[in-house]
Amino acid sequence: MDAKEAIGMVRMVRGLHLGALKDLSAEQWTTVPEGFGNNVLWNAGHIAYYTGVFMYGPCGKPVPLPEVYKGWFKEGSSPKDWSDAPDAKDVLGRLGSQMDEIEKELGAGAFEGHQGMELFGNKLDSIPKVLTFHCTHEGIHLGRIMSLLKLI
């Protein structure tokens, strides 16, 4: 699988996210049901943030998102810790445009210095491998979002 095919896979899963998120109320975005640590907004922002981390970090480039996204959406963060909440429309917009931006930059050679990464003891030594893992990551969070929406 080449990088373009892997981007197509991410786009497929991302489309499912966007379909699930497009018409949510403010309550659906922000409610943290009993027994959960995060809400729909955190899961959506987490996906946007880690797409950037996985693609830009191994190139030594900054993640092209506002710096506040790291505090809001990194692993271990929680909406309970937010002093100011992220804007759901902003997160949704970034999710909608992010893969276009990555595909454009990939075509321009922006990721040629990508060093790969190690996750859970596995070396992901190419962009297609990173993107394939990221499909799994997006799918996990899509499942969480769907579970949250059933409870809200």
FIKOLZA-1660 file (N, C-alpha, C; in steps of 0.1 Angstrom, whole numbers, plus 5000, padded with zeros to 4 digits):
% residues 152
   i   px   py   pz ch aa at
   1 5009 4988 5000  A  M  N
   1 5000 5000 5000  A  M CA
   1 5009 5012 5000  A  M  C
   2 5006 5022 4992  A  D  N
   2 5014 5034 4992  A  D CA
   2 5006 5045 5000  A  D  C
   3 5013 5056 5001  A  A  N
   3 5007 5067 5010  A  A CA
   3 4994 5072 5005  A  A  C
   4 4992 5073 4992  A  K  N
   4 4979 5078 4987  A  K CA
   4 4968 5068 4990  A  K  C
   5 4970 5055 4989  A  E  N
   5 4960 5046 4993  A  E CA
   5 4957 5046 5007  A  E  C
   6 4967 5048 5016  A  A  N
   6 4965 5049 5030  A  A CA
   6 4957 5061 5034  A  A  C
   7 4960 5072 5027  A  I  N
   7 4952 5085 5029  A  I CA
   7 4937 5082 5025  A  I  C
   8 4935 5074 5015  A  G  N
   8 4921 5071 5011  A  G CA
   8 4914 5063 5022  A  G  C
   9 4922 5054 5029  A  M  N
   9 4916 5047 5040  A  M CA
   9 4912 5056 5052  A  M  C
  10 4921 5065 5055  A  V  N
  10 4919 5075 5065  A  V CA
  10 4906 5083 5062  A  V  C
  11 4906 5088 5049  A  R  N
  11 4894 5096 5044  A  R CA
  11 4881 5088 5046  A  R  C
  12 4881 5075 5044  A  M  N
  12 4869 5067 5046  A  M CA
  12 4864 5068 5060  A  M  C
  13 4874 5065 5069  A  V  N
  13 4870 5065 5084  A  V CA
  13 4867 5079 5088  A  V  C
  14 4874 5089 5083  A  R  N
  14 4871 5103 5087  A  R CA
  14 4858 5107 5082  A  R  C
  15 4853 5102 5070  A  G  N
  15 4840 5105 5065  A  G CA
  15 4829 5100 5075  A  G  C
  16 4832 5089 5081  A  L  N
  16 4822 5083 5091  A  L CA
  16 4821 5092 5103  A  L  C
  17 4833 5097 5107  A  H  N
  17 4833 5107 5118  A  H CA
  17 4825 5119 5115  A  H  C
  18 4828 5125 5103  A  L  N
  18 4821 5137 5099  A  L CA
  18 4806 5135 5098  A  L  C
  19 4802 5124 5093  A  G  N
  19 4788 5121 5092  A  G CA
  19 4781 5120 5106  A  G  C
  20 4788 5114 5115  A  A  N
  20 4783 5113 5129  A  A CA
  20 4782 5126 5136  A  A  C
  21 4791 5135 5133  A  L  N
  21 4793 5147 5141  A  L CA
  21 4786 5159 5135  A  L  C
  22 4782 5159 5122  A  K  N
  22 4777 5171 5115  A  K CA
  22 4765 5178 5121  A  K  C
  23 4756 5171 5127  A  D  N
  23 4743 5178 5132  A  D CA
  23 4741 5177 5147  A  D  C
  24 4752 5176 5155  A  L  N
  24 4751 5174 5169  A  L CA
  24 4747 5187 5176  A  L  C
  25 4739 5186 5187  A  S  N
  25 4736 5197 5195  A  S CA
  25 4748 5200 5204  A  S  C
  26 4748 5212 5211  A  A  N
  26 4758 5215 5220  A  A CA
  26 4759 5205 5231  A  A  C
  27 4747 5200 5236  A  E  N
  27 4747 5190 5246  A  E CA
  27 4753 5177 5242  A  E  C
  28 4751 5173 5230  A  Q  N
  28 4757 5161 5225  A  Q CA
  28 4772 5162 5224  A  Q  C
  29 4777 5173 5220  A  W  N
  29 4791 5176 5219  A  W CA
  29 4798 5175 5233  A  W  C
  30 4791 5180 5243  A  T  N
  30 4799 5183 5256  A  T CA
  30 4795 5175 5268  A  T  C
  31 4785 5167 5267  A  T  N
  31 4781 5158 5278  A  T CA
  31 4791 5147 5280  A  T  C
  32 4794 5145 5293  A  V  N
  32 4803 5134 5297  A  V CA
  32 4794 5125 5305  A  V  C
  33 4789 5114 5299  A  P  N
  33 4780 5105 5306  A  P CA
  33 4787 5098 5318  A  P  C
  34 4779 5094 5328  A  E  N
  34 4783 5087 5339  A  E CA
  34 4792 5075 5335  A  E  C
  35 4804 5073 5341  A  G  N
  35 4812 5062 5338  A  G CA
  35 4822 5065 5327  A  G  C
  36 4821 5077 5320  A  F  N
  36 4830 5080 5309  A  F CA
  36 4839 5092 5314  A  F  C
  37 4851 5093 5309  A  G  N
  37 4860 5103 5312  A  G CA
  37 4861 5115 5302  A  G  C
  38 4855 5112 5290  A  N  N
  38 4856 5123 5280  A  N CA
  38 4842 5123 5273  A  N  C
  39 4841 5134 5264  A  N  N
  39 4829 5136 5257  A  N CA
  39 4832 5135 5242  A  N  C
  40 4822 5137 5234  A  V  N
  40 4823 5136 5219  A  V CA
  40 4833 5147 5214  A  V  C
  41 4833 5159 5220  A  L  N
  41 4842 5169 5215  A  L CA
  41 4856 5165 5218  A  L  C
  42 4859 5159 5230  A  W  N
  42 4873 5155 5233  A  W CA
  42 4877 5144 5223  A  W  C
  43 4869 5135 5220  A  N  N
  43 4873 5124 5210  A  N CA
  43 4875 5130 5196  A  N  C
  44 4867 5139 5192  A  A  N
  44 4869 5145 5178  A  A CA
  44 4882 5153 5178  A  A  C
  45 4884 5161 5188  A  G  N
  45 4896 5169 5189  A  G CA
  45 4909 5161 5190  A  G  C
  46 4908 5150 5198  A  H  N
  46 4919 5140 5200  A  H CA
  46 4923 5135 5186  A  H  C
  47 4914 5131 5178  A  I  N
  47 4917 5126 5164  A  I CA
  47 4924 5137 5156  A  I  C
  48 4919 5149 5156  A  A  N
  48 4925 5160 5148  A  A CA
  48 4940 5162 5154  A  A  C
  49 4941 5162 5167  A  Y  N
  49 4954 5165 5173  A  Y CA
  49 4964 5154 5169  A  Y  C
  50 4960 5141 5171  A  Y  N
  50 4970 5130 5169  A  Y CA
  50 4972 5128 5154  A  Y  C
  51 4963 5131 5145  A  T  N
  51 4966 5131 5131  A  T CA
  51 4979 5140 5128  A  T  C
  52 4978 5152 5134  A  G  N
  52 4990 5161 5133  A  G CA
  52 5002 5155 5139  A  G  C
  53 5001 5150 5151  A  V  N
  53 5013 5144 5158  A  V CA
  53 5019 5133 5150  A  V  C
  54 5011 5124 5145  A  F  N
  54 5016 5113 5138  A  F CA
  54 5023 5117 5124  A  F  C
  55 5018 5127 5118  A  M  N
  55 5023 5131 5105  A  M CA
  55 5034 5141 5106  A  M  C
  56 5033 5151 5114  A  Y  N
  56 5043 5162 5114  A  Y CA
  56 5054 5159 5125  A  Y  C
  57 5051 5153 5136  A  G  N
  57 5061 5151 5146  A  G CA
  57 5073 5144 5142  A  G  C
  58 5071 5132 5135  A  P  N
  58 5083 5125 5131  A  P CA
  58 5091 5132 5120  A  P  C
  59 5087 5143 5115  A  C  N
  59 5094 5151 5105  A  C CA
  59 5101 5163 5112  A  C  C
  60 5099 5164 5126  A  G  N
  60 5104 5175 5133  A  G CA
  60 5097 5188 5130  A  G  C
  61 5085 5187 5125  A  K  N
  61 5077 5199 5122  A  K CA
  61 5066 5201 5133  A  K  C
  62 5062 5213 5136  A  P  N
  62 5051 5215 5145  A  P CA
  62 5038 5210 5140  A  P  C
  63 5030 5206 5149  A  V  N
  63 5016 5202 5145  A  V CA
  63 5009 5215 5141  A  V  C
  64 5003 5215 5129  A  P  N
  64 4996 5227 5124  A  P CA
  64 4982 5229 5130  A  P  C
  65 4982 5229 5143  A  L  N
  65 4969 5232 5150  A  L CA
  65 4973 5242 5161  A  L  C
  66 4963 5249 5166  A  P  N
  66 4966 5258 5177  A  P CA
  66 4972 5251 5189  A  P  C
  67 4982 5257 5195  A  E  N
  67 4989 5251 5206  A  E CA
  67 4980 5246 5217  A  E  C
  68 4969 5252 5219  A  V  N
  68 4959 5249 5230  A  V CA
  68 4953 5235 5227  A  V  C
  69 4954 5230 5215  A  Y  N
  69 4948 5217 5212  A  Y CA
  69 4956 5206 5220  A  Y  C
  70 4969 5208 5221  A  K  N
  70 4977 5198 5229  A  K CA
  70 4971 5196 5243  A  K  C
  71 4969 5207 5250  A  G  N
  71 4964 5207 5264  A  G CA
  71 4950 5201 5264  A  G  C
  72 4942 5204 5254  A  W  N
  72 4928 5200 5254  A  W CA
  72 4927 5185 5251  A  W  C
  73 4935 5180 5241  A  F  N
  73 4932 5167 5235  A  F CA
  73 4943 5157 5236  A  F  C
  74 4954 5160 5242  A  K  N
  74 4964 5149 5243  A  K CA
  74 4960 5138 5252  A  K  C
  75 4966 5126 5251  A  E  N
  75 4963 5115 5259  A  E CA
  75 4964 5118 5273  A  E  C
  76 4954 5115 5281  A  G  N
  76 4954 5117 5295  A  G CA
  76 4947 5130 5299  A  G  C
  77 4943 5139 5289  A  S  N
  77 4936 5151 5292  A  S CA
  77 4921 5148 5293  A  S  C
  78 4913 5157 5298  A  S  N
  78 4899 5155 5301  A  S CA
  78 4892 5168 5300  A  S  C
  79 4879 5168 5295  A  P  N
  79 4871 5180 5296  A  P CA
  79 4870 5186 5310  A  P  C
  80 4871 5177 5320  A  K  N
  80 4870 5182 5333  A  K CA
  80 4881 5192 5337  A  K  C
  81 4892 5192 5329  A  D  N
  81 4903 5201 5331  A  D CA
  81 4903 5214 5323  A  D  C
  82 4893 5215 5314  A  W  N
  82 4892 5227 5305  A  W CA
  82 4887 5239 5313  A  W  C
  83 4895 5250 5313  A  S  N
  83 4890 5262 5318  A  S CA
  83 4882 5270 5308  A  S  C
  84 4886 5268 5295  A  D  N
  84 4878 5273 5284  A  D CA
  84 4876 5261 5274  A  D  C
  85 4864 5259 5270  A  A  N
  85 4861 5247 5262  A  A CA
  85 4864 5250 5247  A  A  C
  86 4869 5240 5240  A  P  N
  86 4871 5242 5225  A  P CA
  86 4858 5244 5218  A  P  C
  87 4859 5250 5207  A  D  N
  87 4847 5253 5198  A  D CA
  87 4845 5241 5189  A  D  C
  88 4833 5235 5191  A  A  N
  88 4830 5223 5183  A  A CA
  88 4830 5225 5168  A  A  C
  89 4826 5237 5163  A  K  N
  89 4826 5240 5149  A  K CA
  89 4840 5241 5144  A  K  C
  90 4849 5246 5152  A  D  N
  90 4863 5247 5148  A  D CA
  90 4869 5233 5147  A  D  C
  91 4867 5225 5157  A  V  N
  91 4872 5211 5156  A  V CA
  91 4866 5204 5144  A  V  C
  92 4853 5205 5142  A  L  N
  92 4847 5198 5130  A  L CA
  92 4853 5204 5117  A  L  C
  93 4855 5216 5116  A  G  N
  93 4861 5222 5104  A  G CA
  93 4875 5217 5101  A  G  C
  94 4883 5216 5112  A  R  N
  94 4897 5211 5111  A  R CA
  94 4896 5196 5107  A  R  C
  95 4887 5188 5112  A  L  N
  95 4886 5174 5108  A  L CA
  95 4882 5173 5094  A  L  C
  96 4874 5182 5089  A  G  N
  96 4869 5182 5075  A  G CA
  96 4880 5186 5065  A  G  C
  97 4890 5194 5069  A  S  N
  97 4900 5199 5059  A  S CA
  97 4913 5192 5061  A  S  C
  98 4916 5186 5072  A  Q  N
  98 4929 5181 5076  A  Q CA
  98 4935 5171 5066  A  Q  C
  99 4927 5162 5061  A  M  N
  99 4933 5152 5052  A  M CA
  99 4936 5158 5038  A  M  C
 100 4928 5168 5034  A  D  N
 100 4932 5175 5022  A  D CA
 100 4945 5182 5023  A  D  C
 101 4947 5189 5035  A  E  N
 101 4960 5195 5037  A  E CA
 101 4972 5186 5037  A  E  C
 102 4970 5174 5044  A  I  N
 102 4980 5164 5045  A  I CA
 102 4983 5159 5031  A  I  C
 103 4973 5156 5023  A  E  N
 103 4975 5150 5010  A  E CA
 103 4983 5160 5001  A  E  C
 104 4979 5173 5002  A  K  N
 104 4986 5183 4994  A  K CA
 104 5001 5184 4998  A  K  C
 105 5003 5184 5011  A  E  N
 105 5017 5185 5016  A  E CA
 105 5025 5172 5013  A  E  C
 106 5018 5161 5013  A  L  N
 106 5025 5149 5009  A  L CA
 106 5030 5150 4994  A  L  C
 107 5021 5155 4985  A  G  N
 107 5024 5156 4971  A  G CA
 107 5036 5166 4969  A  G  C
 108 5037 5176 4978  A  A  N
 108 5048 5186 4977  A  A CA
 108 5061 5181 4984  A  A  C
 109 5061 5169 4989  A  G  N
 109 5073 5163 4996  A  G CA
 109 5075 5168 5010  A  G  C
 110 5065 5173 5016  A  A  N
 110 5067 5179 5030  A  A CA
 110 5071 5168 5040  A  A  C
 111 5067 5155 5037  A  F  N
 111 5070 5145 5047  A  F CA
 111 5081 5136 5044  A  F  C
 112 5090 5140 5034  A  E  N
 112 5101 5132 5030  A  E CA
 112 5111 5129 5042  A  E  C
 113 5111 5137 5052  A  G  N
 113 5120 5135 5063  A  G CA
 113 5113 5127 5074  A  G  C
 114 5101 5121 5072  A  H  N
 114 5094 5114 5082  A  H CA
 114 5102 5102 5087  A  H  C
 115 5105 5102 5100  A  Q  N
 115 5113 5092 5106  A  Q CA
 115 5106 5080 5111  A  Q  C
 116 5093 5079 5109  A  G  N
 116 5085 5068 5114  A  G CA
 116 5084 5070 5129  A  G  C
 117 5078 5060 5136  A  M  N
 117 5076 5061 5150  A  M CA
 117 5074 5047 5156  A  M  C
 118 5075 5046 5169  A  E  N
 118 5073 5033 5175  A  E CA
 118 5061 5035 5184  A  E  C
 119 5051 5026 5183  A  L  N
 119 5039 5026 5191  A  L CA
 119 5037 5012 5196  A  L  C
 120 5035 5011 5209  A  F  N
 120 5032 4998 5215  A  F CA
 120 5042 4987 5211  A  F  C
 121 5055 4991 5210  A  G  N
 121 5065 4982 5207  A  G CA
 121 5066 4978 5192  A  G  C
 122 5059 4985 5184  A  N  N
 122 5059 4982 5169  A  N CA
 122 5065 4994 5162  A  N  C
 123 5074 4992 5153  A  K  N
 123 5080 5003 5145  A  K CA
 123 5072 5005 5133  A  K  C
 124 5067 5017 5132  A  L  N
 124 5059 5021 5120  A  L CA
 124 5069 5030 5112  A  L  C
 125 5076 5024 5103  A  D  N
 125 5087 5030 5096  A  D CA
 125 5084 5036 5082  A  D  C
 126 5071 5038 5080  A  S  N
 126 5068 5045 5067  A  S CA
 126 5055 5052 5069  A  S  C
 127 5052 5062 5061  A  I  N
 127 5040 5070 5061  A  I CA
 127 5028 5060 5059  A  I  C
 128 5028 5051 5050  A  P  N
 128 5016 5042 5049  A  P CA
 128 5013 5034 5062  A  P  C
 129 5024 5030 5068  A  K  N
 129 5022 5022 5081  A  K CA
 129 5016 5031 5092  A  K  C
 130 5021 5044 5093  A  V  N
 130 5016 5053 5102  A  V CA
 130 5001 5056 5100  A  V  C
 131 4998 5058 5087  A  L  N
 131 4984 5061 5084  A  L CA
 131 4975 5049 5086  A  L  C
 132 4980 5037 5083  A  T  N
 132 4972 5025 5085  A  T CA
 132 4969 5024 5100  A  T  C
 133 4979 5026 5109  A  F  N
 133 4977 5026 5123  A  F CA
 133 4967 5036 5127  A  F  C
 134 4968 5048 5121  A  H  N
 134 4959 5059 5124  A  H CA
 134 4945 5056 5121  A  H  C
 135 4943 5048 5110  A  C  N
 135 4929 5044 5107  A  C CA
 135 4923 5036 5119  A  C  C
 136 4931 5027 5125  A  T  N
 136 4927 5020 5136  A  T CA
 136 4924 5029 5148  A  T  C
 137 4932 5039 5150  A  H  N
 137 4930 5049 5161  A  H CA
 137 4917 5057 5159  A  H  C
 138 4915 5061 5146  A  E  N
 138 4903 5068 5143  A  E CA
 138 4891 5059 5146  A  E  C
 139 4892 5047 5142  A  G  N
 139 4881 5037 5143  A  G CA
 139 4877 5035 5158  A  G  C
 140 4887 5034 5166  A  I  N
 140 4885 5033 5181  A  I CA
 140 4877 5045 5186  A  I  C
 141 4881 5057 5182  A  H  N
 141 4874 5069 5187  A  H CA
 141 4861 5071 5181  A  H  C
 142 4859 5066 5169  A  L  N
 142 4846 5066 5163  A  L CA
 142 4836 5057 5171  A  L  C
 143 4841 5045 5175  A  G  N
 143 4833 5037 5183  A  G CA
 143 4830 5043 5197  A  G  C
 144 4839 5050 5202  A  R  N
 144 4836 5057 5215  A  R CA
 144 4826 5068 5213  A  R  C
 145 4827 5075 5202  A  I  N
 145 4817 5086 5199  A  I CA
 145 4804 5080 5197  A  I  C
 146 4802 5069 5190  A  M  N
 146 4789 5063 5188  A  M CA
 146 4784 5058 5201  A  M  C
 147 4792 5053 5210  A  S  N
 147 4787 5048 5223  A  S CA
 147 4782 5060 5231  A  S  C
 148 4790 5071 5231  A  L  N
 148 4786 5083 5239  A  L CA
 148 4773 5088 5233  A  L  C
 149 4771 5088 5220  A  L  N
 149 4758 5094 5215  A  L CA
 149 4746 5085 5218  A  L  C
 150 4748 5072 5220  A  K  N
 150 4737 5064 5224  A  K CA
 150 4733 5067 5239  A  K  C
 151 4742 5072 5247  A  L  N
 151 4739 5075 5261  A  L CA
 151 4734 5089 5263  A  L  C
 152 4735 5098 5253  A  I  N
 152 4732 5112 5256  A  I CA
 152 4717 5114 5250  A  I  C
% end
